[in-house]
Amino acid sequence: MDKRNESSNTDFTLLGLFPGMKHVNFLVSAILLIYTVALTINSILILLIWVDSHLHTPMYFLLSQLALMDMTLISSTVPKMTTDFFSGRRNISRVACGTQIFFFLTLGIAECLLITLMSYDRYVAICKPLRYVLIMSQKVCLQMAAISWAGGALTSLAHTAYAMHFPICGSREISHFLCEVMAILKLSCEDISAYEKAVLMTSTMVLLIPLYFILFSYALIFLAVLRMNSPEGRNKALATCSSHLTVVILYFGPALLVYMRPNSYHSPKLDQVLFILGAILTPMMNPLIYSLRNKDVVCALKKVLGCCLTSN
């Protein structure tokens, strides 16, 4: 009995999605639908890239890694959120909370690094097409994926371990639908100003510097595109780059607003909106952006569907 009481005293309480909002059940149902669509579309995209030999290229390998990250990222938040809503149980243990923070940060940072490396892939493909196969070898692609996953995991581990060591005073209610670092630190009774500076430094390293690198890469890409003589080649290059740039905006926009805003401008409702856009809506939009506007993916899908219908 004492152990159960001690456990409940160390648990956190997630207040959930927009506490006090009327008809929140419709929003939760919509998010559950988005989750189902995101898992389905990302799984199909990974399957197509794996099955179709025409998609065995560096760009599609990196895209398959992005799809895998999207699936894992949305799965780190939505199942827990919907289970809490429908069951009415909102407690989460300290270990489970730290685990959710670790996976959420790992995948968020890994996506940031991967999207940045994907811009380098586009730069080499358009600005150095004759050396593309040599530069973007299978070994380099595997290294890019490894750097993204490992960079996200190591950075996340440091932040999770440091954030979870702070003692909690008073209320253990988290005004969020997930365990999030800054929401947890608001409950701490110690001075967290040093850690806030560390968050700002990390945000600069994983958000601003990669964003500058992406913008610089695309400046060089657009200069190369303007020098192209073939309208067909120019349109194909712009179509591929526009898909990647849309993903950059979808990911970096909410992330910059969450982690680069001054504390005085933070509010629980706005933070939740930004997290829904970045961690729930974006994983569904990414594969749609890349597949609907990509003839290779559409052709691969038609081919697989044609084979299935023929076999039946």
C-alpha positions as CSV (number, residue, x, y, z in Angstrom):
1,M,0.0,0.0,0.0
2,D,2.8,2.4,0.9
3,K,4.6,1.6,-2.3
4,R,1.5,2.4,-4.3
5,N,1.1,5.7,-2.5
6,E,4.8,6.5,-3.0
7,S,4.5,5.7,-6.7
8,S,1.4,7.9,-7.1
9,N,3.3,10.7,-5.4
10,T,6.1,10.6,-8.0
11,D,3.7,10.3,-11.0
12,F,2.9,13.2,-13.2
13,T,-0.6,14.1,-14.3
14,L,-1.0,15.1,-18.0
15,L,-3.9,17.5,-18.2
16,G,-4.4,16.5,-21.9
17,L,-5.4,18.3,-25.0
18,F,-6.7,21.8,-24.4
19,P,-8.1,21.3,-20.9
20,G,-11.6,22.8,-20.5
21,M,-12.2,22.9,-24.3
22,K,-15.7,21.9,-25.4
23,H,-16.1,19.0,-27.8
24,V,-12.5,18.0,-27.5
25,N,-13.6,14.5,-28.3
26,F,-14.0,15.5,-32.0
27,L,-10.4,16.8,-32.0
28,V,-9.1,13.6,-30.4
29,S,-11.0,11.6,-33.0
30,A,-9.5,13.7,-35.8
31,I,-6.0,13.2,-34.4
32,L,-6.6,9.5,-34.2
33,L,-7.6,9.5,-37.9
34,I,-4.5,11.5,-38.8
35,Y,-2.4,9.0,-36.9
36,T,-4.0,6.1,-38.8
37,V,-3.4,7.8,-42.2
38,A,0.2,8.8,-41.2
39,L,1.1,5.2,-40.3
40,T,-0.6,3.8,-43.5
41,I,0.9,6.3,-46.0
42,N,4.4,6.2,-44.5
43,S,4.3,2.3,-44.4
44,I,3.3,2.3,-48.1
45,L,6.0,4.7,-49.0
46,I,8.7,2.6,-47.2
47,L,7.3,-0.5,-48.9
48,L,7.4,1.0,-52.4
49,I,11.0,2.2,-51.9
50,W,12.0,-1.2,-50.7
51,V,10.2,-3.1,-53.5
52,D,10.7,-1.0,-56.6
53,S,14.3,-1.1,-57.9
54,H,13.8,2.3,-59.7
55,L,13.5,3.9,-56.2
56,H,16.8,2.4,-55.0
57,T,18.5,5.8,-55.1
58,P,20.1,8.0,-52.4
59,M,17.2,10.5,-52.4
60,Y,14.6,7.7,-51.8
61,F,16.8,5.9,-49.2
62,L,16.9,9.2,-47.2
63,L,13.1,9.6,-47.8
64,S,12.5,6.1,-46.4
65,Q,14.4,7.1,-43.3
66,L,12.3,10.2,-42.9
67,A,9.1,8.1,-43.3
68,L,10.4,5.8,-40.5
69,M,11.2,8.7,-38.3
70,D,7.7,10.2,-38.9
71,M,6.0,7.0,-38.0
72,T,8.0,6.6,-34.8
73,L,7.6,10.3,-33.9
74,I,3.8,10.4,-34.1
75,S,3.7,7.0,-32.3
76,S,5.5,8.5,-29.4
77,T,2.7,10.8,-28.6
78,V,-0.7,9.9,-30.1
79,P,-1.3,6.4,-28.6
80,K,-0.7,7.7,-25.0
81,M,-2.8,10.8,-25.6
82,T,-5.8,9.0,-27.0
83,T,-5.6,6.2,-24.4
84,D,-5.6,8.8,-21.6
85,F,-8.5,10.6,-23.1
86,F,-10.8,7.5,-23.6
87,S,-9.8,5.8,-20.4
88,G,-9.8,8.9,-18.2
89,R,-6.5,7.9,-16.6
90,R,-4.0,10.7,-17.0
91,N,-1.1,9.6,-14.7
92,I,2.3,8.9,-16.2
93,S,5.2,7.6,-14.1
94,R,8.5,9.5,-13.9
95,V,10.3,6.7,-15.9
96,A,7.6,6.7,-18.6
97,C,7.7,10.5,-18.8
98,G,11.5,10.5,-19.2
99,T,11.2,7.7,-21.9
100,Q,8.6,9.8,-23.8
101,I,10.8,12.9,-23.7
102,F,13.9,10.9,-24.9
103,F,12.1,9.4,-27.9
104,F,10.3,12.6,-28.8
105,L,13.5,14.7,-28.7
106,T,15.6,11.9,-30.5
107,L,13.2,11.7,-33.4
108,G,12.7,15.5,-33.6
109,I,16.4,16.2,-33.7
110,A,17.1,13.3,-36.0
111,E,14.5,14.6,-38.5
112,C,16.1,18.0,-38.4
113,L,19.6,16.6,-39.2
114,L,18.2,14.3,-41.9
115,I,16.2,17.0,-43.6
116,T,19.4,19.1,-43.7
117,L,21.4,16.3,-45.2
118,M,18.6,15.8,-47.8
119,S,19.2,19.3,-48.9
120,Y,22.9,18.4,-49.5
121,D,21.7,15.5,-51.6
122,R,19.6,17.8,-53.8
123,Y,22.5,20.2,-54.1
124,V,24.8,17.4,-55.4
125,A,22.1,16.1,-57.7
126,I,21.5,19.4,-59.4
127,C,24.8,21.3,-59.1
128,K,27.2,18.3,-59.6
129,P,25.1,15.7,-61.5
130,L,28.1,14.0,-63.1
131,R,29.6,13.2,-59.7
132,Y,26.4,12.4,-58.0
133,V,26.7,8.6,-58.0
134,L,30.3,8.9,-56.8
135,I,29.6,11.4,-54.0
136,M,26.3,10.0,-52.8
137,S,27.5,6.4,-52.6
138,Q,25.7,3.7,-50.5
139,K,28.3,4.1,-47.8
140,V,27.7,7.9,-47.6
141,C,23.9,7.4,-47.5
142,L,24.2,4.9,-44.6
143,Q,26.6,7.4,-42.8
144,M,24.0,10.2,-43.2
145,A,21.3,8.0,-41.7
146,A,23.5,6.9,-38.9
147,I,24.6,10.5,-38.1
148,S,20.9,11.6,-38.0
149,W,19.8,8.8,-35.6
150,A,22.9,8.9,-33.4
151,G,23.0,12.7,-33.3
152,G,19.3,12.8,-32.2
153,A,19.8,10.0,-29.6
154,L,22.9,11.5,-28.0
155,T,21.6,15.0,-27.8
156,S,18.2,13.8,-26.5
157,L,19.9,11.6,-23.8
158,A,21.8,14.5,-22.4
159,H,18.7,16.8,-22.3
160,T,16.5,14.1,-20.8
161,A,18.9,13.1,-18.1
162,Y,19.6,16.7,-17.1
163,A,15.9,17.8,-17.2
164,M,14.6,14.8,-15.2
165,H,17.1,15.3,-12.3
166,F,15.5,18.5,-11.2
167,P,13.3,18.1,-8.0
168,I,9.6,18.8,-8.4
169,C,7.8,21.0,-5.8
170,G,4.1,21.3,-5.3
171,S,1.8,20.4,-8.2
172,R,2.8,17.6,-10.6
173,E,0.2,18.5,-13.2
174,I,1.7,19.0,-16.7
175,S,-0.4,21.4,-18.9
176,H,0.2,19.4,-22.0
177,F,-0.8,16.2,-23.8
178,L,2.7,14.8,-23.6
179,C,5.7,14.9,-21.4
180,E,7.7,17.9,-22.7
181,V,11.0,19.2,-21.3
182,M,10.0,22.8,-20.8
183,A,6.6,21.9,-19.4
184,I,8.3,19.6,-16.8
185,L,10.8,22.3,-15.9
186,K,8.0,24.7,-15.0
187,L,7.2,22.4,-12.1
188,S,10.8,22.5,-10.7
189,C,11.6,24.4,-7.5
190,E,15.2,25.1,-8.6
191,D,16.6,27.8,-10.8
192,I,16.5,26.5,-14.4
193,S,18.0,29.6,-16.1
194,A,21.2,27.8,-16.9
195,Y,19.3,24.9,-18.5
196,E,17.2,27.4,-20.5
197,K,20.4,28.8,-21.9
198,A,21.5,25.2,-22.8
199,V,18.2,24.7,-24.6
200,L,18.7,27.9,-26.5
201,M,22.2,26.8,-27.5
202,T,21.0,23.4,-28.6
203,S,18.2,24.9,-30.6
204,T,20.7,27.1,-32.3
205,M,22.8,24.1,-33.2
206,V,20.0,21.8,-34.4
207,L,17.6,24.4,-35.8
208,L,19.2,27.7,-36.9
209,I,22.6,26.4,-38.2
210,P,20.9,23.6,-40.2
211,L,18.4,26.1,-41.5
212,Y,21.1,28.4,-42.7
213,F,22.8,25.4,-44.3
214,I,19.6,24.5,-46.1
215,L,19.0,28.1,-47.3
216,F,22.6,28.4,-48.6
217,S,22.3,25.0,-50.4
218,Y,19.1,26.2,-52.1
219,A,20.6,29.5,-53.1
220,L,23.3,27.6,-55.0
221,I,20.6,25.2,-56.4
222,F,18.4,28.0,-57.7
223,L,21.5,29.7,-59.3
224,A,22.3,26.4,-61.0
225,V,18.6,26.0,-62.1
226,L,18.6,29.4,-63.7
227,R,21.6,28.5,-65.8
228,M,19.9,25.3,-67.2
229,N,19.0,25.4,-70.9
230,S,16.4,22.6,-70.8
231,P,13.0,23.8,-69.5
232,E,12.1,20.1,-68.8
233,G,15.2,19.7,-66.6
234,R,14.5,23.0,-64.9
235,N,10.9,22.1,-64.1
236,K,11.9,18.6,-62.8
237,A,14.6,20.2,-60.5
238,L,12.2,22.8,-59.2
239,A,9.5,20.2,-58.5
240,T,11.8,18.0,-56.4
241,C,13.2,21.0,-54.5
242,S,9.8,22.5,-53.8
243,S,8.7,19.2,-52.1
244,H,11.7,19.3,-49.9
245,L,11.3,23.0,-49.1
246,T,7.7,22.5,-48.1
247,V,8.8,19.8,-45.7
248,V,11.5,22.2,-44.3
249,I,8.8,24.8,-43.6
250,L,6.4,22.3,-42.0
251,Y,9.1,21.0,-39.7
252,F,11.3,24.0,-38.9
253,G,8.4,26.5,-38.6
254,P,6.7,25.0,-35.5
255,A,10.1,23.9,-34.0
256,L,11.5,27.5,-34.2
257,L,8.4,28.9,-32.6
258,V,8.4,26.4,-29.8
259,Y,12.1,26.5,-28.8
260,M,13.3,29.9,-30.0
261,R,10.6,32.1,-28.5
262,P,11.2,34.1,-25.3
263,N,9.6,32.5,-22.2
264,S,7.3,35.5,-21.8
265,Y,5.6,34.6,-25.1
266,H,5.0,31.0,-24.2
267,S,1.4,29.9,-23.5
268,P,0.2,26.3,-23.0
269,K,-2.5,26.5,-25.7
270,L,-0.2,28.0,-28.3
271,D,2.5,25.4,-27.5
272,Q,-0.1,22.6,-27.9
273,V,-1.1,24.0,-31.3
274,L,2.5,24.1,-32.4
275,F,3.2,20.6,-31.2
276,I,0.1,19.3,-33.1
277,L,1.3,20.9,-36.3
278,G,4.9,19.7,-35.9
279,A,4.6,16.3,-34.3
280,I,1.2,15.1,-35.5
281,L,0.2,16.8,-38.7
282,T,3.6,17.0,-40.3
283,P,4.3,13.2,-40.2
284,M,1.1,12.7,-42.2
285,M,1.8,15.6,-44.7
286,N,5.5,14.6,-45.5
287,P,4.7,11.4,-47.4
288,L,1.8,13.1,-49.2
289,I,4.0,16.0,-50.3
290,Y,6.7,13.6,-51.6
291,S,4.4,11.0,-53.2
292,L,1.5,13.0,-54.8
293,R,4.0,15.3,-56.7
294,N,6.4,12.6,-57.5
295,K,5.9,10.6,-60.8
296,D,8.4,7.9,-59.7
297,V,6.5,7.1,-56.5
298,V,3.1,7.2,-58.3
299,C,4.4,4.9,-61.0
300,A,5.8,2.5,-58.4
301,L,2.4,2.5,-56.6
302,K,0.6,1.8,-59.9
303,K,3.0,-1.0,-60.7
304,V,2.5,-2.7,-57.2
305,L,-1.3,-2.3,-57.5
306,G,-1.2,-3.8,-61.0
307,C,0.9,-6.8,-59.8
308,C,-1.6,-7.3,-56.9
309,L,-4.6,-7.2,-59.2
310,T,-3.0,-9.5,-61.8
311,S,-2.1,-12.1,-59.1
312,N,-5.6,-12.0,-57.8
